[in-house]
Amino acid sequence: MRRRLPTLNGLRAFEAAARYLSFTRAAQALFVSQAAVSHQIKGLEEQLGVSLFRRQTRALELTDAGRRLYPKVQQAFDLLEEGVRDAKTRAERQGLTISVLPSFASGWLVRRLGRFTAAHPAIQVRLNPTIQLADFITDDIDIGIRYGLGNYPDLHVQHLMNEDLFPVCSPPMARSLNGPEDLARVTLLHDDGHGQWSTWLEALGVTEVDVSSGPVYTDSNMVIQAAIEGHGVALARSGLCRDALADGRLVQPFEYSMPSQFAYYLVYPKAYAQRPEVIAFGRWLLEEIERDAADMPEATA
């Protein structure tokens, strides 16, 4: 249980007087009379049982107790102002700012987002594609979609979907691939940071493929696009190639797929858990993922 705190008016008068070391200037800043400031501070001192100022003829000085109290009160008012400003800004905007990997935004989310805005026209969505982990306060982010192991301390974490890794290529290139060993005759496309060609091949006992050759792409969607264009075979993440497989721009030439150690998670501060727009977006994401699971095509040999 919190102890009974002094009045807010008294603390505000003290903060202003300590800042200016003047009752007169504090009164001007607070748009009250000097007598009102003096009365509020006297009442605060009586509540605390200590003197906060030394009142000189032409000067005002903080006592030791006043010097100790001032930075704490100043910090408290700064936090209050920040909280009020944040609440006002969010209320006026009534929107949802989403931090998301550029690859997931362009490869999955954007294609489906129209269904969310159609179902929730009052929620204005703003995407912030970035590879950096967003700070929810300083970056003004409401929710994030992250790709990782799910360990995000102090945040609400909701698992969205796992991923599998498997080779994909254009339909013409697939016709020249009879088995995984044929990958030795084509260009391998690599996803920097997520490529596991060697692990995938080792699981099938294939050792004659040079996994060190082939171009490396720093964006996962570039790998998918290169495969669509027929530049080689990519070890793709299932979440990013669903649409290209569904419409036939890509095919999966081999049946074997390997589960990724990473997954997608929806994350946001625990204080946001009851916000209607956050709840609505989380539910919509899960519905879209269920729709994908139902529509996912089978591997094409």
N, C-alpha and C positions, 0 to 999 in steps of 0.2 A: 504494500500500500504506500502511495506517495505521501510524504509529509505535506502539511499545509504550507503553500508557498506564499510569499508576499504578493501584494496586488501588482497587476501588470502595469498600472499607471505609475506606481511608485518606482518600479524597476526601470520603466522608460524614462522617467524624470532623472533618475540617478545616472543612467547611461548617457543621456544628453549632457548633463552637468559635468560628468567626468570627462566627456569628450572635449568640451569647450573650456572646462575649468572656469565656468561662469554661469550663474543662475540666469542672468539676463539673456545671454545668447542661447541658453537651453530653452528658455521660455519662447524666444523668437522662433526657434526651430520647431517647437511643438505647438506653436500658435495658441499659447495660453499665457496667463499673466505670470510675472516673476513670483508673486505671492503664492500662486498655485504650485509652482515648481518647488518652492521652499517648503510648503506645507506637505507635499507628497514625499519629499526626501526626509523630512522630520518624522513623518509617520513610518517610513521604511526603517529608519534608524531605531525607532522605538520597538518595531516588530523584531528586529534582529538583535537588539540589545547592545549595539556598538555604534560608535561615531564613524561616519564615512568620509567626512570632510573636516578640514580645519578652516574655519571662517576667519580670514584676516580682513583688515580694513579695506584694502584694495586688491586682495588676491584670494583665491580659493585653492586649497591644496587637498589632495587625497590623503587620508590616513593609511596606515598599513593595511587595515581591513578593507578600505576602499580600493586600494591598489590590487589586492588579491581578488576582490569581487568583480572589478570592472571588466577584465578580459573575458571572464565567464559569461557575464551578462551580455557583453557585446557579441560574443559567439552565438549565444542563444537567440538573440534577435536576428542575427544574420541567417541562422537556420530557419527561423520562423518566416522571414521574408522570402527566402528561397522556396520554402514549401508552399506558401500562398501564391507566389508567382508561378510555380510549376502547376499547381492545381488550376489556376485561372487560365493559363495557356492551354492546358489539355482540355478544359471545359469549352473554351472558345473554339478550339480546333475540332473536337469530337472526331478525331481520326485515329489511325493506327499506323505507326511507323515501324517497319519491319527490317531488321538487319539479317541479311542472307548472303550466302556465297554467290558470286556472280554466275557460276556454272549451274547451280540449282535454280537460280532465278530465271535464267534464260532457257535452261534445258528442261525445266519441269513446271515451275510456279507460274510464270507469265502466261503460259498457254491455258491455264486453268482459272486464272484469277478473275476472268470475266464472270464466271459463275458465282463467285463470292460477291462481287459488286452488284450483280443483278439481284441476288437474294438479300443483300444488305445495303441498299442505296444510300442510307444515312451515314454509313461509315466510309470516310475518305481514307483510302489506303495509299501509303507512300513507301516505296521500296528503297532501301539503302544497301545496294550490293557492295560487299566488301569482303576481303579475305581476313581482315583484322577482327579480333574479338571486340565487339562494341561495348562501350560503357553506357549503361542504361540511363544514367543521370546526365553526364556531361555531353553525350551524343544525342540526347533526347530520343532514345529508342524505347519503344513499348514492348516489343517481343523480338526474339531472335530465333532463327532456324540454324542449328549448328550441326556439323558433321564431325563426329568424334566418338569418344568412349562413354560419354554420358556423365562424366564427373565434372559438374559445374557447381562448386560450393556456393551456398547462400542464395541459390536461385531455385525456383520451381522448375522441375525437369519432367517433361512428358515425352516418352518414346514415340516416335512417329513411324519409322520403318527401317528394316534392315536392308542390306544390299548384298547382291551376289556379283561376282566378277566372272566374266566369260568373254571369249573372243567374238567380235562382230566385224562384218565387212560388207561391202556392196554385193548385190546379187551376182554380177558378172564375175567378181573375184571368187565368190564362194564355189562356183562351178569347177574351179581348178584345185579345190581342197578336198581330198578324199579322207584324210586323217590328220591328226595333230602334227605328225612328222612332216607333213607338207609345208608347215610354217617355215621350214628352213629355206624355202624357195621364194618367199614373199617378204615384203618389208613389214617389220613390226613397228607399230606406233605406240609411244610410251606416254603415260600420264605422270608427269613429275609429281612425286609425293604420294602417289597412289598405285604406281605400277608394280605388279607382282608377277610378271611373266615367268620368271624362273620358278616361283613356287607353284604356279598353275601347271607348268610343263612337268615339273618333278612329280607332281601328284599322279600324272599319267605315265610316268616312266620314260618320257621323251628327253633325250640328252643331246641330240644332234642339232639343236637349234641355237644359234648365236643370239642370246638375249641382250647383248651389249650394242647391237647395231640398230639403226633406225632413229628417226627424229624424236625428240622429246618436247612435249608441249606443257607449258605451265598452267594452262587452263583446260579443265576436263572437257569442256564443250568443244574446244578446238580438236581434241583427239577424235571425238565423235564425228565432227564435220569432215575431218581428213579421211576417215573411214568411208563416209558417205560418198565422198568425191572419188573413191577408188585408189587412194594413195597408199593403202596398206591395210593391215589387220590390227584392230585395237583391242586391248583387254579392257572392256568397258564396264562401268558401274551400272547396274540394272536400273537404278532410279533415273539416270540421265539418258538412257537409250530406249526407254519404253515407247515413246511416240514414234521414233524412227523405225523400230521393229514393227509396230502396229500398222504403219502405213507402207511398209515394204521398202523403205529407203535403205534399211539395213537388214541383214539376216544373221542368225546365230548358226555358224556352220557345224559346230560340235555340241553335243548334248551336255558335256560336263561343265558345271559351274561351281565356283568356289565361294563360300561365304566370306564376306569382308569382315574384318575385325571392327570396323567402324559402322555407325548407324546415324540416322538423322534424329535430332531431338528438337522439340519446341521448348524454349527457355524464356523465363521472364522473372522479374522480382516477385517474391511471394506476396508483397503488398498489392500487386496488380491482379491477383487471382480471382477477385470478384468483379472485375470490370466487365461489363456486358460485351464490349467489342473484343476483348481478349478471349472470353469464353466462346463467342460466336466463331472467331477465326480458328480456334483450336478444334472445335467440332467439325467445321468445314474441312479442315486439313485431313482429319481422320476419315471423313466420308469420301474424299477424293482418293485417298490411299486405298480404301476398300474397293472403290470403283476400278482402280488400276489393277488390283489383285484379281478381280473378276475378269478383266478384259485382257490380261497379259497373254500374248501368243505363246504357243509351244515352240521349243527349239526346232530349228529347221536344219536337217542334216544335208 
